[in-house]
Structure formats: structure tokens, C-alpha cells
């Protein structure tokens, strides 16, 4: 009697995985490019305010941040309202002018993003704005979150 | 002839762990990444005035908004609630009934904002939000009228967007702070 042998497909059953590292690397590179590591260590506490009619700033390169809020003291205590630019708290308002002027020279289309704590009073912001006007950095942005 | 035979080791680098290393890095960056776009209310500050007198502005073309130390909003000296700001600004800028007390044209309309040193920031932002909302609504309406699509659907920096922006320029001015 003839013996029937089951014909099986001649292909391999395993998925080729040789391209896997390449795929992973592509993902890796994507995330490396997208990632912005926490740029500064915040020394002031900021709770954002919400607003409805906001716009996005797509070009992050143009943005320079000014943080305004109560200073963080040790032990979870909060001090007076302070202004922080980059990594340090600015004690002298007049120094903002020079800092911002230097930044403007580097990036002529600079946008200054004011990240202000929602419980602040406007006087400090007025002072900062006056300094920004003297420095010539006129494009500003009040950082707010989208209203939920 | 004497041929020196050399036992050669296999010099290939093991490549199978490459994927694992890449995975680890990938997970690190996944955890660290925050894809947050910065959002906020944009504004252009007025430059420091020179000695040259600024051109005179007719009273009807200027809407003065004052947010005082108690967080009250005064619109041309009328106390108003935050919700009233938007319709009032819209009416002032557009002036559909040609009221002689409101702006001559949207192009001439200037919204001037003044604050106190003790003004709460949150009230100021709420008010600014409403002013921006008024302009956005006006632009949207104009865009719907002309092109049949909302303003936000127009292509960024396109001619259509430029037209709408010229029709309703945002002339928002921060008033000079008081001395002292």
C-alpha cells in the first residue's frame, strides 16, 4: 500500500528577527531626539493657571523661561515671591535686563515665557515686564495650561 | 617551505545582545520623555517710548481695562464681571452698529490693559483670556464668512490667514505702570 506522507510547507516557521535591533534603534533615536531633559532645577514653586484661548509655541528653541513664584525653602516651606532665570534666583531686578539682552543677541526671535504661580501679585510681573521692555525682548507668553 | 600555522580565534562580536541593550536605552528614554508643548497666552509688549510723542489716539478707539488690587475689572470705568469682558470687547472692536462711542474700525481699536501692583495674577490671566477669546471669535466669524472654514483650520501663515489677521489685528497694549 502506498503510504501517504503529509506534505508540509517548506517554509520556516520562525519570524526573522534580524531586523529587530534596527527597529529598536530607530525608536531609540526618535525618543533621544524628542526628549528634553528637565532643563532647570526649579527653586520657586509654580502652580499654573488655566486658560481657554491659548496658543502653542512649536519652536522650543526660541523660548526662554522666567519663573516667578514663592521661593522654596527647606522643609516644604515657601518664602517670598522670587524670580528665577535659568538655574539661579535673580535678586536684583536690573540684572534681568542684561541677561535678556544677551539672550536676544543670540536668538533675535526670542520669546520669553513667563511661568508665573497663579497666586502671585502682578507687581513683580510688572517689574519683570519693564526690564524686558528695556532689554528689547518684547515677545512674551504667559504660560498657562489648557482649561479642563 | 614552512607555513606557520596560526590558530585563529573567531573574532566576531556577539551581536545578539545588541537588541537588549537598545531596549534598555529605549525604555530609559521612554520614561524620561515628556512630550509637552509649551502653551500660553502670547503678547507683544510695547517698546519703551522715546522722547517722541506717540501719535494721538482718539478716545473712542481706546478701550481701557483696569484690573485693580481687589481683582475687580473696570472696563472704561464700569465694573464688570469676567464673563462680561468678552462680549464687551467684541462689541467694541467690531462695532456693528457704528456707535460713535466705540471704535471706528477693528483696525483702529486698541485695548489698553492696566494693572495695579496688588492685582492677582489669576484675575489678570482670566481677563486676558477673555480678550483673546473675543478676538478669536471675531477672527473665526470673519473666516467662516469669507472662506467657510474656521480660522484655526486655515493654513499657518497662508494668505487667507494673513487677510483675517489684517482685518482683526490684535492691538493689545500694556499701559505704562504708575510711578512708585
Interface residues (C-beta under 8 A of the other chain):
Chain A: X17 X20 X21 X24 X25 X27 X28 X31 X32 X34 X35 X36 X37 X49 X51 X52 X53 X54 X55 X56 X57 X58 X60 X63 X111 X113 X116 X117 X118 X119 X120 X121 X122 X123 X125 X126 X129 X130 X132 X133 X134 X136 X138 X139 X140 X141 X142 X143 X144 X145 X146
Chain B: X15 X18 X19 X22 X23 X25 X26 X29 X30 X32 X33 X34 X35 X37 X38 X39 X40 X41 X42 X43 X44 X45 X46 X47 X48 X67 X115 X116 X117 X118 X119 X120 X121 X122 X124 X125 X126 X128 X129 X132 X133 X136 X174 X177
